[in-house]
Amino acid sequence: MMAIYGPLRLILDVAFFIMLAHIIMSWLISFQVLNLHQPIVAQIWTGLNRLLEPIYTPIRRFMPDTRPLDLAPLVAFIIIISLRDYILPSILL
């Protein structure tokens, strides 16, 4: 069981930190601390969006449309935390 738990935990941890970086970066862009006209910021933002869009798109299909506020990252973040901290350990014990 530990052979399954270790890699799954690692994948969920990596997804957690990538999503955390995306959420923090979106706040910094919204409050104009970061500028998307800077090449490195634009490249990081584009890369994070390309990584996370396959996760957010199915969630957006089920959620109601809250046009100015995108709640898909919050829902995905809660799902990742739930899987990592509660569901995965209880299944494998």
N, C-alpha and C positions, 0 to 999 in steps of 0.2 A: 504493500500500500504506500509506503514511503517513496517508492519509485514513481508513483503517480502524483503524490502530494507535492513533492519538491518542485518539479517543472511547472505544475499548475500554479503553485504559489508564486514562483518566479515570474510567470507570465502576467498574473494579476498584479504583482508589485510593480512591474514595468509599466503596465497599462495605467495604474494608479498615478505614478509619477509623471507620465506623459500627459495625462489629463489634468493633473494639478498644474503643470507648466502651461498648458493651453488656457486654463481658466485664469490664472494669474496674468498671463500675457494679454488676454482679452480685456481684463480690467485696466491694465496699464495703457493699452491702446485707446480704450474708451475715455479714460481720463487724460489723454494726450500726454502721458509721460513718455511713451514710445511713439515713434513716428514711422509709419509704413513706407515713407519715401527713402528711408535709409536702407541700403541693399541688404545688409545682414539681418535686420529686423524683418524685412519682407520675406527673405528666404526662410528664416525660422518659422514665421507665421504660415507661409505656404506649405512647408513640410509638415507642421503640426496639423494643419487642416486636412491635408491629404491622408495622413495617418488615421485621423479620428472621424472623418466623414463616413466611412463604412459602418462605424459604430452608431453614429448619431442619426443617420438616415432612417433606419427601421424604427427608431424611437420616435422620430418626428411624425411618422405615419400614424401612430396610435395616439399621439398627444393632440389636444385641441390647439388651434392656431392662436398663439399669443404673439402677434406680429412684432412689436418692438422688443420683446423679451424672449430669448430662446432658452427654453427649459430643458432641452435634450441633454446638454452637458451635465446638468445637475442630476437628472434621472440616471444617466449612465454612470456618474460618479457614485451615486448611492448604490447602484447595482453592483459595481466593482467592489465597494467596501463590504457590502453584504456577502457577496460570494467569498471574498478573501477572509473575512474575519468570523463569519458565523456559519454559513452553509457548508463550505468546503471542509472545515475541521470537524463538523458534526457528522458529515457523511463518511469521512474516512476513519472515524474512531470506532 
